[in-house]
């Protein structure tokens, strides 16, 4: 099945946007795919899902109904993104990572009857711009992963992750900070609360557990 591509203004592009879909992928006709987005073998994109420009959806990945995904997002093989998740621009979701949507999961009601679509309330995982979720990590909804944060492989996120935080473990806890390049930051000697990226030299300031980029400075 072919999805309806996101339509650009023909006065600006001259032609509709195009996406690449492998023959074995399943893409609902109501899904919207941005220009240059690639859907690889056995991936499934459900109804009304929206993916921006330049996304890459790996083999066997799943995107649930109505999920909203920004531009240049990468879903590695067998990543599972359940509705109503929202992913910002530049998000990375590692192999076999899972974004859940049920805070009280049950297959049946207390009386033993099978639950239907209207018998539970989906809750969302929200992932900010540039954040990365490592291989086999799990985000237990409802939870928010902040901008440019990094969730380590195998971590289980059960509470909100601050911007630029490096979290690991079960449950996940902050063990450091990372910059836009994804490299762990180092606190500058003699400058408490000032952190620097070893890869780019960009500086960040920490105050009351919140990390912000130094004024007018970005890396990556």
C-alpha positions, 0 to 999 in steps of 0.5 A: 500500500502506498501512503499519501505523501506530504504535499509541498506547495508546488509553487515552491517545489515544482512537484509533490514530495516523494517518499521511498517505500519498500514493497514488503513494508505496510503503509496505511494510505492515510499516513503522511510521509515527507520528502525523502523519507524511507520506509524499509522492509517489513516496517508498518506505518499505521493510519493517520501517522505523520512523518516529516522530511528525511526520516528513516524507518528501519526493518520491522519498525512500527509506528502506531496510528496518529503518531507524529514524527518530525523531520530527519528522525531515525527509527532503527530496526524493530523500534516500536513507537505506539500511539499517541507518541510525538517525536521532535526533529532529529530524534534517534530511536535505537534498535528494538527500543519501545515507546509504550502507551498504557500506564495500567496494561491489562488484556482483560477487564476485572470481570475477565472480559476482553478489553476493546479499543474503548476500554483504556486511555492511551498515554503518550511518550514525548521525545524532544528535538535531537534526543536519542533512545539507545538500543532496547531502551523502554520509555514507560508512558506517560513520560517526556524525554527532553531536547538532546537528551541521551537514554542509554541502551537497555535503560527503562525510563519511568520519569521525565528526562531533562534536556541534555541529560544522560540517563541509564539504568533500571529505572533510568537515572541521570548519570551526567550531561551530554551536548548536541554532539551526544558526547558526555560533557566535562565540568570545567575546573574552577568553574562550578556549573559550567560544562564543556563538550570535548568534541566541539568545545561548546559550553553549557551552564547548569543551575538547579538541575537544569542545563542550558546552552551558553548564550549564542553558542551551539555545537553540532 
